[in-house]
Amino acid sequence: MKTAVSLPDRLYEDAEKTAKSLGIPRSQLFAKALEEFISHHRQTDITERLNEVYGKSDLYEDSGISIAGLEAIRELTKNDTW
């Protein structure tokens, strides 16, 4: 599908250079960038939903998971990609 978008001049120029250096058409670069952006935000949504589930205090009482243990796991995995 074709669409028209407005971009700042600098972003357009950077996109041109990047597409040229990758040897792909500019439209393919835009499509790939949009796919990656959407994928990233889907992962963020999943993480937020998981945080909601695991953020409920009654979950820990029933399962024996300690808050300190969970915080340690969160700290160790904060920069992991899903």
DSSP file (Angstrom, degrees, kcal/mol; ACC not computed):
  #  RESIDUE AA STRUCTURE BP1 BP2  ACC     N-H-->O    O-->H-N    N-H-->O    O-->H-N    TCO  KAPPA ALPHA  PHI   PSI    X-CA   Y-CA   Z-CA
    1    1 A M              0   0    0      0, 0.0     2,-0.3     0, 0.0     0, 0.0   0.000 360.0 360.0 360.0 139.3    0.0    0.0    0.0
    2    2 A K        +     0   0    0      2,-0.0     2,-0.3     0, 0.0     0, 0.0  -0.693 360.0 168.3 -92.4 146.8    1.3    3.5   -0.8
    3    3 A T        -     0   0    0     -2,-0.3     2,-0.4     2,-0.0     0, 0.0  -0.975  26.8-131.1-150.4 160.2    1.1    6.3    1.7
    4    4 A A        +     0   0    0     -2,-0.3     2,-0.3     2,-0.0    -2,-0.0  -0.949  24.7 178.6-117.2 136.9    2.6    9.7    2.1
    5    5 A V        -     0   0    0     -2,-0.4     2,-0.5     2,-0.0    -2,-0.0  -0.959  24.7-128.9-133.5 153.4    4.3   11.0    5.2
    6    6 A S        -     0   0    0     -2,-0.3    -2,-0.0     0, 0.0     0, 0.0  -0.884  29.6-179.1-102.4 133.1    5.9   14.3    6.2
    7    7 A L        -     0   0    0     -2,-0.5     2,-0.1     2,-0.0    -2,-0.0  -0.948  34.2-102.7-128.6 148.9    9.4   14.1    7.6
    8    8 A P     >  -     0   0    0      0, 0.0     4,-2.3     0, 0.0     3,-0.2  -0.429  39.7-114.4 -62.9 148.1   11.9   16.7    8.9
    9    9 A D  H  > S+     0   0    0      1,-0.2     4,-2.6     2,-0.2     5,-0.2   0.885 114.9  52.8 -53.4 -43.7   14.6   17.3    6.3
   10   10 A R  H  > S+     0   0    0      1,-0.2     4,-2.4     2,-0.2    -1,-0.2   0.907 109.4  47.9 -62.6 -42.8   17.3   16.0    8.5
   11   11 A L  H  > S+     0   0    0     -3,-0.2     4,-2.4     2,-0.2    -1,-0.2   0.906 111.7  50.7 -65.1 -41.5   15.5   12.7    9.1
   12   12 A Y  H  X S+     0   0    0     -4,-2.3     4,-2.5     2,-0.2    -2,-0.2   0.927 110.9  48.5 -61.2 -45.6   14.8   12.3    5.4
   13   13 A E  H  X S+     0   0    0     -4,-2.6     4,-2.4     1,-0.2    -2,-0.2   0.907 111.7  49.4 -63.3 -41.8   18.5   12.9    4.5
   14   14 A D  H  X S+     0   0    0     -4,-2.4     4,-2.5     1,-0.2    -1,-0.2   0.889 110.8  50.7 -63.8 -38.6   19.5   10.4    7.2
   15   15 A A  H  X S+     0   0    0     -4,-2.4     4,-2.8     2,-0.2     5,-0.3   0.908 109.0  51.3 -65.4 -41.8   17.1    7.8    5.8
   16   16 A E  H  X S+     0   0    0     -4,-2.5     4,-2.3     2,-0.2    -2,-0.2   0.944 112.6  45.5 -58.7 -49.3   18.4    8.4    2.3
   17   17 A K  H  X S+     0   0    0     -4,-2.4     4,-2.5     1,-0.2    -2,-0.2   0.907 114.3  48.4 -62.9 -42.5   22.0    7.8    3.4
   18   18 A T  H  X S+     0   0    0     -4,-2.5     4,-1.9     2,-0.2    -2,-0.2   0.931 111.8  48.1 -65.8 -46.2   21.1    4.7    5.4
   19   19 A A  H  X>S+     0   0    0     -4,-2.8     5,-2.3     1,-0.2     4,-1.0   0.914 113.2  49.1 -60.0 -42.7   19.0    3.1    2.6
   20   20 A K  H  <5S+     0   0    0     -4,-2.3     3,-0.5    -5,-0.3    -2,-0.2   0.919 110.6  49.3 -64.1 -43.5   21.9    3.8    0.2
   21   21 A S  H  <5S+     0   0    0     -4,-2.5    -1,-0.2     1,-0.2    -2,-0.2   0.810 114.3  46.0 -67.8 -28.0   24.5    2.3    2.5
   22   22 A L  H  <5S-     0   0    0     -4,-1.9    -1,-0.2    -5,-0.2    -2,-0.2   0.593 109.4-125.6 -86.6 -12.2   22.3   -0.8    3.0
   23   23 A G  T  <5 +     0   0    0     -4,-1.0    -3,-0.2    -3,-0.5    -4,-0.1   0.837  69.2 119.8  71.5  32.9   21.6   -1.1   -0.7
   24   24 A I  S   <S-     0   0    0     -5,-2.3    -1,-0.3    -6,-0.2    -2,-0.2  -0.898  70.6 -94.0-126.1 156.9   17.8   -1.1   -0.2
   25   25 A P     >  -     0   0    0      0, 0.0     4,-1.9     0, 0.0     3,-0.4  -0.349  35.0-118.0 -65.3 150.9   15.1    1.2   -1.5
   26   26 A R  H  > S+     0   0    0      1,-0.2     4,-2.5     2,-0.2     5,-0.2   0.879 114.7  56.4 -56.8 -40.6   14.0    4.0    0.9
   27   27 A S  H  > S+     0   0    0      1,-0.2     4,-2.3     2,-0.2    -1,-0.2   0.866 105.6  51.2 -63.1 -35.1   10.5    2.6    1.1
   28   28 A Q  H  > S+     0   0    0     -3,-0.4     4,-2.5     2,-0.2    -1,-0.2   0.887 108.5  51.9 -68.2 -38.3   11.9   -0.8    2.3
   29   29 A L  H  X S+     0   0    0     -4,-1.9     4,-2.6     2,-0.2    -2,-0.2   0.932 110.6  48.0 -61.1 -45.8   13.9    1.1    5.0
   30   30 A F  H  X S+     0   0    0     -4,-2.5     4,-2.3     2,-0.2    -2,-0.2   0.911 111.9  49.6 -62.5 -42.1   10.8    2.9    6.2
   31   31 A A  H  X S+     0   0    0     -4,-2.3     4,-2.3     2,-0.2    -1,-0.2   0.921 112.8  46.8 -63.4 -43.9    8.8   -0.4    6.2
   32   32 A K  H  X S+     0   0    0     -4,-2.5     4,-2.4     2,-0.2    -2,-0.2   0.912 111.9  50.7 -65.0 -42.4   11.6   -2.2    8.2
   33   33 A A  H  X S+     0   0    0     -4,-2.6     4,-2.2     1,-0.2    -1,-0.2   0.903 111.4  48.2 -62.3 -41.2   11.9    0.7   10.7
   34   34 A L  H  X S+     0   0    0     -4,-2.3     4,-2.6     2,-0.2     5,-0.2   0.897 110.1  52.1 -67.3 -40.3    8.1    0.7   11.2
   35   35 A E  H  X S+     0   0    0     -4,-2.3     4,-2.5     1,-0.2    -2,-0.2   0.930 111.5  46.6 -60.0 -45.6    8.1   -3.1   11.8
   36   36 A E  H  X S+     0   0    0     -4,-2.4     4,-2.4     2,-0.2    -2,-0.2   0.892 111.7  51.3 -65.2 -39.4   10.9   -2.8   14.4
   37   37 A F  H  X S+     0   0    0     -4,-2.2     4,-2.0     2,-0.2    -2,-0.2   0.932 112.7  45.1 -62.0 -47.4    9.1    0.1   16.1
   38   38 A I  H  X S+     0   0    0     -4,-2.6     4,-2.1     1,-0.2    -2,-0.2   0.908 112.3  51.7 -65.0 -42.0    5.8   -1.8   16.3
   39   39 A S  H  X S+     0   0    0     -4,-2.5     4,-2.2    -5,-0.2    -1,-0.2   0.914 108.8  51.3 -60.6 -43.5    7.6   -4.9   17.5
   40   40 A H  H  X S+     0   0    0     -4,-2.4     4,-2.0     1,-0.2    -1,-0.2   0.910 110.7  48.0 -60.3 -43.3    9.4   -3.0   20.3
   41   41 A H  H  X S+     0   0    0     -4,-2.0     4,-2.2     2,-0.2    -1,-0.2   0.827 108.2  54.2 -71.8 -30.6    6.1   -1.5   21.5
   42   42 A R  H  X S+     0   0    0     -4,-2.1     4,-2.2     2,-0.2    -1,-0.2   0.918 109.1  49.2 -64.6 -42.2    4.4   -4.9   21.5
   43   43 A Q  H  X S+     0   0    0     -4,-2.2     4,-2.4     1,-0.2    -2,-0.2   0.890 109.9  51.5 -63.7 -38.9    7.2   -6.2   23.7
   44   44 A T  H  X S+     0   0    0     -4,-2.0     4,-2.5     2,-0.2    -1,-0.2   0.910 108.6  51.2 -63.6 -42.1    6.8   -3.2   26.0
   45   45 A D  H  X S+     0   0    0     -4,-2.2     4,-2.2     2,-0.2    -2,-0.2   0.910 110.2  49.3 -60.7 -43.0    3.0   -3.9   26.2
   46   46 A I  H  X S+     0   0    0     -4,-2.2     4,-2.6     2,-0.2    -2,-0.2   0.923 111.0  49.5 -63.2 -44.3    3.7   -7.5   27.2
   47   47 A T  H  X S+     0   0    0     -4,-2.4     4,-2.6     1,-0.2    -2,-0.2   0.910 110.3  50.7 -61.3 -42.8    6.3   -6.5   29.8
   48   48 A E  H  X S+     0   0    0     -4,-2.5     4,-1.8     2,-0.2    -1,-0.2   0.899 111.1  48.3 -63.4 -40.2    3.8   -4.0   31.3
   49   49 A R  H  X S+     0   0    0     -4,-2.2     4,-2.1     2,-0.2    -2,-0.2   0.904 111.8  49.2 -67.4 -40.1    1.1   -6.7   31.5
   50   50 A L  H  X S+     0   0    0     -4,-2.6     4,-2.9     1,-0.2     5,-0.2   0.905 108.7  53.5 -64.0 -40.2    3.4   -9.1   33.1
   51   51 A N  H  X S+     0   0    0     -4,-2.6     4,-1.1     1,-0.2    -1,-0.2   0.879 107.3  52.2 -61.6 -37.2    4.5   -6.5   35.6
   52   52 A E  H  < S+     0   0    0     -4,-1.8     4,-0.4     2,-0.2    -1,-0.2   0.934 112.3  44.8 -62.7 -45.9    0.8   -5.9   36.5
   53   53 A V  H >< S+     0   0    0     -4,-2.1     3,-1.1     1,-0.2    -2,-0.2   0.950 119.0  40.6 -63.5 -49.8    0.3   -9.6   37.1
   54   54 A Y  H 3< S+     0   0    0     -4,-2.9    -1,-0.2     1,-0.2    -2,-0.2   0.585 104.6  69.2 -79.2  -8.3    3.5  -10.1   39.1
   55   55 A G  T 3< S+     0   0    0     -4,-1.1     2,-0.5    -5,-0.2    -1,-0.2   0.547  72.8 105.1 -83.6  -7.6    2.9   -6.8   40.9
   56   56 A K    X>  -     0   0    0     -3,-1.1     3,-1.0    -4,-0.4     4,-0.7  -0.632  64.6-149.6 -77.7 123.2   -0.1   -8.1   42.8
   57   57 A S  H >> S+     0   0    0     -2,-0.5     4,-1.3     1,-0.3     3,-0.7   0.814  92.1  62.3 -66.0 -31.8    1.0   -8.8   46.4
   58   58 A D  H 3> S+     0   0    0      1,-0.2     4,-1.6     2,-0.2    -1,-0.3   0.748  93.3  66.0 -67.9 -21.0   -1.5  -11.7   46.9
   59   59 A L  H <> S+     0   0    0     -3,-1.0     4,-1.4     1,-0.2     6,-0.3   0.892 102.4  46.7 -63.3 -39.9    0.3  -13.6   44.2
   60   60 A Y  H <X>S+     0   0    0     -3,-0.7     4,-1.9    -4,-0.7     5,-0.5   0.865 106.7  56.8 -73.0 -36.4    3.4  -13.8   46.3
   61   61 A E  H  <5S+     0   0    0     -4,-1.3    -1,-0.2     1,-0.2    -2,-0.2   0.898 112.0  42.2 -62.2 -40.3    1.6  -14.9   49.5
   62   62 A D  H  <5S+     0   0    0     -4,-1.6    -1,-0.2     1,-0.2    -2,-0.2   0.803 120.8  39.9 -77.3 -29.8    0.1  -17.9   47.7
   63   63 A S  H  <5S-     0   0    0     -4,-1.4    -2,-0.2    -5,-0.2    -1,-0.2   0.594 101.1-121.2-100.6 -11.3    3.2  -19.0   45.8
   64   64 A G  T  <5 +     0   0    0     -4,-1.9     2,-0.4     1,-0.3    -3,-0.1   0.571  59.8 147.9  82.1   7.9    5.9  -18.4   48.4
   65   65 A I      < -     0   0    0     -5,-0.5    -1,-0.3    -6,-0.3     2,-0.3  -0.625  42.7-134.7 -76.7 130.6    7.8  -16.0   46.1
   66   66 A S     >  -     0   0    0     -2,-0.4     4,-2.2     1,-0.1     5,-0.2  -0.614   8.0-132.4 -87.1 147.9    9.6  -13.4   48.1
   67   67 A I  H  > S+     0   0    0     -2,-0.3     4,-2.7     1,-0.2     5,-0.2   0.906 109.6  53.0 -61.6 -41.9    9.4   -9.7   47.2
   68   68 A A  H  > S+     0   0    0      1,-0.2     4,-2.0     2,-0.2    -1,-0.2   0.898 109.0  49.3 -62.4 -40.2   13.2   -9.4   47.6
   69   69 A G  H  > S+     0   0    0      2,-0.2     4,-2.1     1,-0.2    -1,-0.2   0.905 111.4  48.7 -65.1 -41.8   13.7  -12.4   45.3
   70   70 A L  H  X S+     0   0    0     -4,-2.2     4,-2.7     1,-0.2    -2,-0.2   0.909 110.1  51.2 -65.4 -41.8   11.5  -10.9   42.7
   71   71 A E  H  X S+     0   0    0     -4,-2.7     4,-2.3     1,-0.2    -1,-0.2   0.881 108.6  52.4 -62.6 -37.0   13.2   -7.6   42.8
   72   72 A A  H  X S+     0   0    0     -4,-2.0     4,-2.2     2,-0.2    -1,-0.2   0.910 110.2  47.8 -64.3 -41.7   16.6   -9.3   42.4
   73   73 A I  H  X S+     0   0    0     -4,-2.1     4,-1.8     2,-0.2    -2,-0.2   0.918 110.8  51.5 -65.1 -43.0   15.2  -11.1   39.3
   74   74 A R  H  X S+     0   0    0     -4,-2.7     4,-0.6     1,-0.2    -2,-0.2   0.915 110.6  48.5 -59.7 -42.3   13.9   -7.8   37.9
   75   75 A E  H >< S+     0   0    0     -4,-2.3     3,-0.7     1,-0.2     4,-0.2   0.909 112.0  48.6 -65.2 -41.7   17.2   -6.1   38.4
   76   76 A L  H 3< S+     0   0    0     -4,-2.2     3,-0.2     1,-0.2    -1,-0.2   0.794 120.5  36.4 -68.7 -28.2   19.1   -9.0   36.7
   77   77 A T  H >< S+     0   0    0     -4,-1.8     3,-1.5    -5,-0.2    -1,-0.2   0.295  81.0 108.5-109.3   9.6   16.8   -9.0   33.7
   78   78 A K  T << S+     0   0    0     -3,-0.7    -1,-0.1    -4,-0.6    -2,-0.1   0.787  87.4  39.1 -61.6 -28.3   16.0   -5.3   33.3
   79   79 A N  T 3  S+     0   0    0     -4,-0.2    -1,-0.3    -3,-0.2     2,-0.1   0.320  89.5 118.6-104.6   8.1   18.1   -5.0   30.1
   80   80 A D    <   -     0   0    0     -3,-1.5     2,-0.4     2,-0.0    -3,-0.1  -0.437  58.2-136.4 -71.8 147.3   17.1   -8.4   28.6
   81   81 A T              0   0    0     -2,-0.1    -2,-0.1     1,-0.1    -1,-0.0  -0.829 360.0 360.0-101.5 146.9   15.3   -8.4   25.3
   82   82 A W              0   0    0     -2,-0.4    -1,-0.1     0, 0.0    -2,-0.0   0.430 360.0 360.0 -95.6 360.0   12.4  -10.7   24.8
